[in-house]
Amino acid sequence: MTRIARIVTELLSPAIVVILLPIAVAWQATGYHPLRTLFWGLVVALFYSVLPMIFIVRGARAGRWDGHHVRDRADRFMPLLACLASALAGLVILVAGAAPLDVVALALAMIGTLAVCLAITTRWKVSLHATVAGGAVATVTLLYGGWMLLLTPLLALVCWSRVRLADHTAAQVLVGAVLGPLIGGAVFLMIR
């Protein structure tokens, strides 16, 4: 079971979800235009996932933190701050490039959620895996309808994997699973 939990943790990690989610949002936001979907989705993916992960992996290799999941809460502040800086740079590009409103709304929802997680992390270790997965389920449900709630078992699987690997407590994944939809979903709805 531990092997399965590791696979789930990697396949449904925030880095992967934040590559796929912007493409799903851009698909709807561009009126299902393939090239515009790919362009705007990849802009968000680059600044909200790829560049932050490069920073995190390089920091882990340099010994600044314990790995690409940054398990030690005390080490999370700098990587999360770097993620926030990258996201803000990406937001500038989205606004300057007149990205579709739903793509900008997603970007702001992710920034808002990340800022809350950054604040929480100074005192407690909330699960970013659960936060991102919960926010993603909420976002695609808001865009594509209630049938997207069929993705909820994936959120439960993410939560299970983080607890199974002893990276988080049940409370930490539960708070994350609620925080993503609560903050991210609310910001997304207010802007769009």
FISESE-469572 format. One line per field, with one value per atom (N, C-alpha, C): residue number from 1; atom name; x, y, z. Coordinates in steps of 0.02 Angstrom, whole numbers, plus 50000, padded with zeros to 5 digits. Example, Ala and Ser with C-alpha at 12.3 -4.5 7.8 and 13.67 -1.06 7.14 Angstrom:
2
num <- c(1, 1, 1, 2, 2, 2)
atome <- c(N, CA, C, N, CA, C)
X <- c(50660, 50615, 50660, 50642, 50684, 50645)
Y <- c(49716, 49775, 49835, 49888, 49947, 50002)
Z <- c(50390, 50390, 50390, 50354, 50357, 50394)
END
This chain:
192
num <- c(1, 1, 1, 2, 2, 2, 3, 3, 3, 4, 4, 4, 5, 5, 5, 6, 6, 6, 7, 7, 7, 8, 8, 8, 9, 9, 9, 10, 10, 10, 11, 11, 11, 12, 12, 12, 13, 13, 13, 14, 14, 14, 15, 15, 15, 16, 16, 16, 17, 17, 17, 18, 18, 18, 19, 19, 19, 20, 20, 20, 21, 21, 21, 22, 22, 22, 23, 23, 23, 24, 24, 24, 25, 25, 25, 26, 26, 26, 27, 27, 27, 28, 28, 28, 29, 29, 29, 30, 30, 30, 31, 31, 31, 32, 32, 32, 33, 33, 33, 34, 34, 34, 35, 35, 35, 36, 36, 36, 37, 37, 37, 38, 38, 38, 39, 39, 39, 40, 40, 40, 41, 41, 41, 42, 42, 42, 43, 43, 43, 44, 44, 44, 45, 45, 45, 46, 46, 46, 47, 47, 47, 48, 48, 48, 49, 49, 49, 50, 50, 50, 51, 51, 51, 52, 52, 52, 53, 53, 53, 54, 54, 54, 55, 55, 55, 56, 56, 56, 57, 57, 57, 58, 58, 58, 59, 59, 59, 60, 60, 60, 61, 61, 61, 62, 62, 62, 63, 63, 63, 64, 64, 64, 65, 65, 65, 66, 66, 66, 67, 67, 67, 68, 68, 68, 69, 69, 69, 70, 70, 70, 71, 71, 71, 72, 72, 72, 73, 73, 73, 74, 74, 74, 75, 75, 75, 76, 76, 76, 77, 77, 77, 78, 78, 78, 79, 79, 79, 80, 80, 80, 81, 81, 81, 82, 82, 82, 83, 83, 83, 84, 84, 84, 85, 85, 85, 86, 86, 86, 87, 87, 87, 88, 88, 88, 89, 89, 89, 90, 90, 90, 91, 91, 91, 92, 92, 92, 93, 93, 93, 94, 94, 94, 95, 95, 95, 96, 96, 96, 97, 97, 97, 98, 98, 98, 99, 99, 99, 100, 100, 100, 101, 101, 101, 102, 102, 102, 103, 103, 103, 104, 104, 104, 105, 105, 105, 106, 106, 106, 107, 107, 107, 108, 108, 108, 109, 109, 109, 110, 110, 110, 111, 111, 111, 112, 112, 112, 113, 113, 113, 114, 114, 114, 115, 115, 115, 116, 116, 116, 117, 117, 117, 118, 118, 118, 119, 119, 119, 120, 120, 120, 121, 121, 121, 122, 122, 122, 123, 123, 123, 124, 124, 124, 125, 125, 125, 126, 126, 126, 127, 127, 127, 128, 128, 128, 129, 129, 129, 130, 130, 130, 131, 131, 131, 132, 132, 132, 133, 133, 133, 134, 134, 134, 135, 135, 135, 136, 136, 136, 137, 137, 137, 138, 138, 138, 139, 139, 139, 140, 140, 140, 141, 141, 141, 142, 142, 142, 143, 143, 143, 144, 144, 144, 145, 145, 145, 146, 146, 146, 147, 147, 147, 148, 148, 148, 149, 149, 149, 150, 150, 150, 151, 151, 151, 152, 152, 152, 153, 153, 153, 154, 154, 154, 155, 155, 155, 156, 156, 156, 157, 157, 157, 158, 158, 158, 159, 159, 159, 160, 160, 160, 161, 161, 161, 162, 162, 162, 163, 163, 163, 164, 164, 164, 165, 165, 165, 166, 166, 166, 167, 167, 167, 168, 168, 168, 169, 169, 169, 170, 170, 170, 171, 171, 171, 172, 172, 172, 173, 173, 173, 174, 174, 174, 175, 175, 175, 176, 176, 176, 177, 177, 177, 178, 178, 178, 179, 179, 179, 180, 180, 180, 181, 181, 181, 182, 182, 182, 183, 183, 183, 184, 184, 184, 185, 185, 185, 186, 186, 186, 187, 187, 187, 188, 188, 188, 189, 189, 189, 190, 190, 190, 191, 191, 191, 192, 192, 192)
atome <- c(N, CA, C, N, CA, C, N, CA, C, N, CA, C, N, CA, C, N, CA, C, N, CA, C, N, CA, C, N, CA, C, N, CA, C, N, CA, C, N, CA, C, N, CA, C, N, CA, C, N, CA, C, N, CA, C, N, CA, C, N, CA, C, N, CA, C, N, CA, C, N, CA, C, N, CA, C, N, CA, C, N, CA, C, N, CA, C, N, CA, C, N, CA, C, N, CA, C, N, CA, C, N, CA, C, N, CA, C, N, CA, C, N, CA, C, N, CA, C, N, CA, C, N, CA, C, N, CA, C, N, CA, C, N, CA, C, N, CA, C, N, CA, C, N, CA, C, N, CA, C, N, CA, C, N, CA, C, N, CA, C, N, CA, C, N, CA, C, N, CA, C, N, CA, C, N, CA, C, N, CA, C, N, CA, C, N, CA, C, N, CA, C, N, CA, C, N, CA, C, N, CA, C, N, CA, C, N, CA, C, N, CA, C, N, CA, C, N, CA, C, N, CA, C, N, CA, C, N, CA, C, N, CA, C, N, CA, C, N, CA, C, N, CA, C, N, CA, C, N, CA, C, N, CA, C, N, CA, C, N, CA, C, N, CA, C, N, CA, C, N, CA, C, N, CA, C, N, CA, C, N, CA, C, N, CA, C, N, CA, C, N, CA, C, N, CA, C, N, CA, C, N, CA, C, N, CA, C, N, CA, C, N, CA, C, N, CA, C, N, CA, C, N, CA, C, N, CA, C, N, CA, C, N, CA, C, N, CA, C, N, CA, C, N, CA, C, N, CA, C, N, CA, C, N, CA, C, N, CA, C, N, CA, C, N, CA, C, N, CA, C, N, CA, C, N, CA, C, N, CA, C, N, CA, C, N, CA, C, N, CA, C, N, CA, C, N, CA, C, N, CA, C, N, CA, C, N, CA, C, N, CA, C, N, CA, C, N, CA, C, N, CA, C, N, CA, C, N, CA, C, N, CA, C, N, CA, C, N, CA, C, N, CA, C, N, CA, C, N, CA, C, N, CA, C, N, CA, C, N, CA, C, N, CA, C, N, CA, C, N, CA, C, N, CA, C, N, CA, C, N, CA, C, N, CA, C, N, CA, C, N, CA, C, N, CA, C, N, CA, C, N, CA, C, N, CA, C, N, CA, C, N, CA, C, N, CA, C, N, CA, C, N, CA, C, N, CA, C, N, CA, C, N, CA, C, N, CA, C, N, CA, C, N, CA, C, N, CA, C, N, CA, C, N, CA, C, N, CA, C, N, CA, C, N, CA, C, N, CA, C, N, CA, C, N, CA, C, N, CA, C, N, CA, C, N, CA, C, N, CA, C, N, CA, C, N, CA, C, N, CA, C, N, CA, C, N, CA, C, N, CA, C, N, CA, C, N, CA, C, N, CA, C, N, CA, C, N, CA, C, N, CA, C, N, CA, C, N, CA, C, N, CA, C, N, CA, C, N, CA, C, N, CA, C, N, CA, C, N, CA, C, N, CA, C, N, CA, C, N, CA, C)
X <- c(50040, 50000, 50043, 50101, 50144, 50168, 50183, 50204, 50149, 50088, 50031, 50024, 50032, 50027, 50080, 50140, 50194, 50177, 50150, 50131, 50076, 50025, 49971, 49997, 50041, 50070, 50107, 50141, 50178, 50132, 50088, 50045, 49993, 49971, 49921, 49952, 50016, 50051, 50027, 50036, 50018, 50051, 50113, 50148, 50112, 50087, 50051, 49982, 49945, 49878, 49880, 49930, 49934, 49962, 49978, 49991, 49925, 49887, 49825, 49766, 49759, 49702, 49699, 49753, 49748, 49727, 49747, 49726, 49651, 49625, 49553, 49514, 49540, 49507, 49513, 49571, 49581, 49539, 49528, 49488, 49418, 49388, 49322, 49325, 49375, 49380, 49392, 49424, 49439, 49386, 49332, 49280, 49303, 49345, 49369, 49414, 49453, 49501, 49568, 49590, 49649, 49713, 49730, 49793, 49791, 49736, 49730, 49728, 49695, 49694, 49765, 49802, 49870, 49913, 49908, 49949, 49935, 49872, 49856, 49865, 49849, 49859, 49932, 49974, 50046, 50078, 50053, 50079, 50067, 50006, 49992, 50033, 50035, 50074, 50147, 50175, 50246, 50259, 50219, 50232, 50204, 50155, 50124, 50146, 50179, 50201, 50274, 50291, 50356, 50413, 50409, 50463, 50467, 50411, 50417, 50448, 50431, 50460, 50534, 50556, 50628, 50663, 50635, 50664, 50665, 50611, 50606, 50654, 50657, 50701, 50774, 50791, 50861, 50878, 50831, 50843, 50852, 50813, 50820, 50887, 50907, 50973, 51030, 51021, 51073, 51070, 51022, 51017, 50981, 50946, 50910, 50847, 50818, 50760, 50763, 50718, 50724, 50700, 50676, 50653, 50604, 50579, 50535, 50465, 50448, 50385, 50394, 50456, 50473, 50431, 50448, 50408, 50413, 50470, 50480, 50447, 50397, 50359, 50405, 50456, 50500, 50537, 50544, 50579, 50533, 50468, 50420, 50413, 50430, 50416, 50449, 50514, 50550, 50525, 50515, 50488, 50418, 50376, 50309, 50312, 50358, 50367, 50391, 50436, 50460, 50403, 50360, 50301, 50255, 50246, 50203, 50233, 50298, 50331, 50324, 50334, 50326, 50254, 50207, 50136, 50118, 50145, 50131, 50161, 50220, 50250, 50206, 50181, 50136, 50072, 50046, 49985, 49995, 50053, 50068, 50065, 50093, 50093, 50021, 49982, 49912, 49872, 49880, 49843, 49868, 49933, 49962, 49943, 49936, 49919, 49845, 49805, 49732, 49707, 49730, 49708, 49633, 49599, 49528, 49515, 49458, 49441, 49445, 49420, 49423, 49494, 49539, 49610, 49639, 49624, 49647, 49616, 49552, 49518, 49552, 49570, 49606, 49672, 49709, 49774, 49766, 49717, 49706, 49682, 49641, 49619, 49678, 49724, 49783, 49829, 49836, 49876, 49845, 49780, 49746, 49754, 49745, 49751, 49823, 49871, 49941, 49959, 49934, 49948, 49921, 49861, 49832, 49874, 49894, 49936, 50004, 50031, 50094, 50086, 50031, 50019, 50010, 49972, 49960, 50026, 50067, 50129, 50178, 50171, 50215, 50202, 50143, 50125, 50107, 50083, 50055, 50066, 50067, 50082, 50019, 49988, 49929, 49952, 49912, 49930, 49917, 49971, 49964, 49936, 49953, 49924, 49848, 49822, 49749, 49718, 49753, 49728, 49721, 49772, 49771, 49720, 49718, 49670, 49598, 49585, 49518, 49499, 49546, 49533, 49521, 49558, 49549, 49481, 49459, 49392, 49339, 49346, 49298, 49297, 49354, 49359, 49327, 49345, 49316, 49242, 49219, 49148, 49111, 49141, 49110, 49107, 49157, 49160, 49118, 49123, 49094, 49031, 49014, 48952, 48963, 48908, 48909, 48937, 48934, 48959, 49034, 49069, 49141, 49155, 49103, 49112, 49132, 49126, 49151, 49226, 49260, 49332, 49347, 49296, 49306, 49343, 49332, 49372, 49448, 49467, 49539, 49564, 49523, 49541, 49549, 49502, 49507, 49570, 49587, 49647, 49710, 49711, 49768, 49774, 49719, 49719, 49744, 49718, 49740, 49815, 49841, 49912, 49957, 49937, 49978, 49979, 49923, 49921, 49957, 49947, 49979, 50055, 50081, 50154, 50180, 50134, 50151, 50181, 50162, 50183, 50135, 50073, 50023, 49978, 49946, 49894, 49828, 49779, 49711, 49685, 49698, 49676, 49708, 49771, 49807, 49780, 49762, 49733, 49661, 49625, 49555, 49552, 49594, 49596, 49615, 49664, 49684, 49628, 49595, 49540, 49483, 49473, 49421, 49447, 49509, 49539, 49542, 49560, 49564, 49499, 49444, 49379, 49355, 49366, 49340, 49373, 49439, 49475, 49477, 49504, 49511, 49444, 49396, 49330, 49296, 49302, 49272, 49304, 49370, 49404, 49386, 49387, 49370, 49300, 49252, 49183, 49176, 49211, 49206, 49233, 49284, 49316, 49283, 49260, 49232, 49163)
Y <- c(49940, 50000, 50063, 50059, 50118, 50136, 50085, 50097, 50132, 50111, 50142, 50214, 50225, 50294, 50339, 50313, 50353, 50370, 50322, 50334, 50387, 50381, 50429, 50498, 50502, 50566, 50600, 50562, 50591, 50608, 50562, 50573, 50628, 50637, 50688, 50744, 50755, 50808, 50877, 50928, 50996, 51015, 50995, 51012, 50985, 50924, 50894, 50924, 50931, 50959, 51030, 51068, 51138, 51145, 51091, 51091, 51075, 51028, 51006, 51054, 51081, 51124, 51186, 51223, 51282, 51266, 51208, 51188, 51175, 51142, 51131, 51196, 51244, 51309, 51347, 51348, 51384, 51355, 51290, 51257, 51287, 51294, 51324, 51399, 51432, 51505, 51531, 51491, 51513, 51491, 51463, 51438, 51376, 51336, 51272, 51281, 51334, 51348, 51315, 51265, 51226, 51267, 51311, 51348, 51398, 51434, 51481, 51444, 51387, 51345, 51327, 51301, 51279, 51338, 51394, 51453, 51476, 51492, 51518, 51466, 51404, 51351, 51342, 51345, 51336, 51396, 51456, 51514, 51504, 51485, 51473, 51415, 51361, 51302, 51320, 51361, 51380, 51418, 51470, 51513, 51486, 51442, 51418, 51347, 51312, 51244, 51232, 51241, 51221, 51261, 51328, 51369, 51358, 51358, 51342, 51274, 51223, 51157, 51156, 51193, 51198, 51226, 51280, 51310, 51260, 51225, 51178, 51119, 51091, 51034, 51055, 51114, 51137, 51149, 51176, 51186, 51120, 51070, 51004, 50974, 50980, 50952, 50988, 51052, 51091, 51079, 51040, 51023, 51075, 51122, 51173, 51146, 51094, 51060, 50987, 50948, 50875, 50840, 50875, 50843, 50887, 50863, 50905, 50915, 50877, 50888, 50932, 50949, 50991, 50970, 50914, 50884, 50921, 50951, 50987, 51055, 51067, 51130, 51191, 51186, 51243, 51264, 51218, 51233, 51257, 51258, 51272, 51347, 51391, 51462, 51487, 51476, 51502, 51472, 51406, 51379, 51407, 51414, 51441, 51515, 51551, 51622, 51627, 51583, 51582, 51564, 51517, 51499, 51560, 51597, 51656, 51709, 51720, 51769, 51750, 51686, 51663, 51671, 51655, 51662, 51735, 51780, 51852, 51876, 51851, 51868, 51841, 51780, 51752, 51792, 51816, 51856, 51920, 51951, 52011, 51996, 51940, 51920, 51906, 51873, 51859, 51923, 51969, 52033, 52074, 52079, 52118, 52088, 52022, 51988, 51981, 52010, 52006, 51933, 51894, 51825, 51823, 51768, 51762, 51769, 51797, 51811, 51750, 51693, 51633, 51610, 51621, 51604, 51650, 51715, 51763, 51746, 51729, 51710, 51650, 51600, 51542, 51563, 51605, 51628, 51664, 51707, 51743, 51696, 51647, 51598, 51558, 51540, 51503, 51547, 51610, 51656, 51665, 51675, 51684, 51623, 51564, 51502, 51493, 51506, 51500, 51548, 51609, 51658, 51634, 51605, 51579, 51520, 51476, 51419, 51442, 51494, 51522, 51548, 51583, 51608, 51551, 51500, 51443, 51407, 51401, 51362, 51392, 51455, 51482, 51451, 51421, 51391, 51317, 51294, 51227, 51200, 51136, 51106, 51081, 51125, 51106, 51067, 51021, 50982, 51021, 51037, 51071, 51024, 50960, 50911, 50913, 50909, 50909, 50976, 51030, 51097, 51105, 51087, 51094, 51047, 50985, 50937, 50960, 50983, 51008, 51069, 51115, 51175, 51157, 51108, 51087, 51057, 51013, 50983, 51038, 51085, 51140, 51182, 51197, 51240, 51207, 51145, 51112, 51099, 51090, 51083, 51148, 51204, 51269, 51282, 51260, 51273, 51224, 51160, 51109, 51076, 51092, 51065, 51012, 50994, 50948, 50879, 50858, 50791, 50786, 50844, 50843, 50823, 50822, 50798, 50724, 50692, 50623, 50619, 50676, 50678, 50677, 50683, 50685, 50624, 50564, 50507, 50517, 50555, 50570, 50614, 50661, 50702, 50658, 50613, 50567, 50524, 50502, 50462, 50502, 50565, 50608, 50614, 50628, 50634, 50570, 50513, 50449, 50439, 50456, 50444, 50486, 50548, 50592, 50567, 50542, 50514, 50448, 50406, 50340, 50346, 50397, 50408, 50444, 50461, 50496, 50565, 50595, 50663, 50714, 50691, 50734, 50694, 50730, 50699, 50704, 50669, 50672, 50744, 50779, 50849, 50893, 50883, 50925, 50915, 50853, 50842, 50866, 50858, 50881, 50957, 50992, 51065, 51085, 51052, 51067, 51054, 50997, 50979, 51029, 51061, 51112, 51181, 51194, 51260, 51274, 51224, 51234, 51259, 51223, 51246, 51310, 51316, 51374, 51439, 51441, 51502, 51506, 51455, 51456, 51463, 51423, 51427, 51494, 51523, 51588, 51643, 51643, 51694, 51685, 51623, 51610, 51635, 51620, 51643, 51719, 51752, 51825, 51860, 51831, 51865, 51850, 51790, 51772, 51799)
Z <- c(50000, 50000, 50000, 50032, 50034, 49964, 49924, 49855, 49815, 49824, 49789, 49813, 49878, 49905, 49874, 49866, 49835, 49762, 49726, 49656, 49652, 49695, 49696, 49713, 49763, 49784, 49727, 49686, 49630, 49572, 49554, 49495, 49506, 49568, 49583, 49626, 49616, 49654, 49629, 49670, 49648, 49582, 49572, 49510, 49448, 49452, 49396, 49388, 49443, 49441, 49413, 49432, 49410, 49339, 49308, 49236, 49199, 49225, 49191, 49202, 49262, 49278, 49234, 49223, 49180, 49109, 49085, 49018, 49016, 49068, 49072, 49077, 49114, 49121, 49055, 49026, 48963, 48907, 48907, 48856, 48855, 48913, 48918, 48906, 48933, 48930, 48859, 48817, 48749, 48699, 48724, 48679, 48642, 48676, 48649, 48588, 48589, 48536, 48554, 48516, 48536, 48546, 48500, 48506, 48563, 48571, 48626, 48693, 48694, 48754, 48774, 48727, 48740, 48763, 48729, 48746, 48818, 48833, 48900, 48954, 48939, 48988, 49004, 48953, 48964, 48999, 48987, 49024, 49099, 49116, 49187, 49213, 49177, 49198, 49210, 49166, 49173, 49238, 49250, 49308, 49374, 49371, 49432, 49450, 49404, 49418, 49399, 49335, 49310, 49343, 49340, 49370, 49445, 49482, 49553, 49567, 49528, 49540, 49525, 49475, 49462, 49523, 49551, 49611, 49669, 49679, 49735, 49727, 49667, 49655, 49662, 49636, 49643, 49716, 49754, 49826, 49862, 49843, 49874, 49857, 49795, 49775, 49810, 49825, 49860, 49936, 49959, 50030, 50072, 50040, 50078, 50112, 50083, 50112, 50093, 50121, 50120, 50057, 50008, 49947, 49911, 49854, 49813, 49844, 49897, 49932, 49993, 50010, 50068, 50128, 50155, 50209, 50275, 50289, 50352, 50348, 50391, 50390, 50395, 50436, 50447, 50383, 50336, 50273, 50218, 50229, 50176, 50158, 50202, 50191, 50127, 50119, 50060, 49995, 49990, 49927, 49911, 49962, 49950, 49930, 49959, 49940, 49868, 49848, 49778, 49731, 49751, 49711, 49703, 49757, 49755, 49709, 49713, 49669, 49596, 49580, 49512, 49488, 49531, 49514, 49500, 49540, 49529, 49463, 49446, 49381, 49324, 49333, 49282, 49276, 49332, 49330, 49290, 49297, 49259, 49184, 49164, 49094, 49070, 49111, 49093, 49083, 49129, 49124, 49065, 49057, 49002, 48934, 48932, 48869, 48857, 48901, 48896, 48893, 48940, 48945, 48959, 48940, 48955, 49030, 49047, 49117, 49161, 49139, 49182, 49196, 49149, 49160, 49213, 49207, 49258, 49326, 49326, 49388, 49420, 49380, 49406, 49437, 49401, 49425, 49493, 49498, 49561, 49617, 49599, 49648, 49675, 49631, 49654, 49696, 49678, 49718, 49787, 49789, 49854, 49898, 49869, 49907, 49931, 49887, 49906, 49962, 49959, 50012, 50079, 50079, 50141, 50166, 50121, 50141, 50169, 50139, 50162, 50234, 50247, 50315, 50365, 50345, 50390, 50404, 50353, 50359, 50410, 50427, 50478, 50546, 50555, 50620, 50616, 50558, 50553, 50482, 50473, 50408, 50373, 50335, 50296, 50234, 50211, 50152, 50088, 50052, 49988, 49935, 49940, 49893, 49897, 49959, 49968, 49949, 49965, 49948, 49873, 49836, 49763, 49732, 49756, 49728, 49742, 49803, 49819, 49778, 49770, 49730, 49657, 49632, 49562, 49550, 49596, 49589, 49590, 49636, 49640, 49577, 49550, 49491, 49430, 49417, 49357, 49367, 49429, 49442, 49427, 49447, 49433, 49358, 49322, 49249, 49208, 49225, 49182, 49209, 49271, 49300, 49352, 49385, 49442, 49427, 49365, 49349, 49362, 49366, 49380, 49453, 49494, 49563, 49563, 49506, 49500, 49511, 49510, 49524, 49599, 49641, 49713, 49740, 49714, 49739, 49729, 49677, 49669, 49726, 49748, 49806, 49868, 49878, 49935, 49930, 49870, 49859, 49876, 49856, 49873, 49949, 49983, 50056, 50089, 50065, 50092, 50084, 50024, 50010, 50055, 50069, 50111, 50183, 50207, 50275, 50278, 50228, 50225, 50226, 50192, 50190, 50252, 50298, 50360, 50346, 50290, 50275, 50306, 50320, 50350, 50397, 50441, 50483, 50446, 50472, 50443, 50446, 50500, 50507, 50454, 50440, 50391, 50321, 50303, 50236, 50233, 50288, 50289, 50282, 50318, 50312, 50241, 50212, 50144, 50094, 50102, 50056, 50059, 50115, 50122, 50101, 50117, 50102, 50027, 49987, 49915, 49885, 49897, 49870, 49903, 49968, 50004, 49981, 49981, 49961, 49884, 49853, 49779, 49744, 49766, 49734, 49743, 49803, 49816, 49775, 49772, 49731, 49657, 49634, 49564, 49547, 49591, 49579, 49582, 49627, 49633, 49572, 49540, 49484, 49418, 49410, 49345, 49341)
END
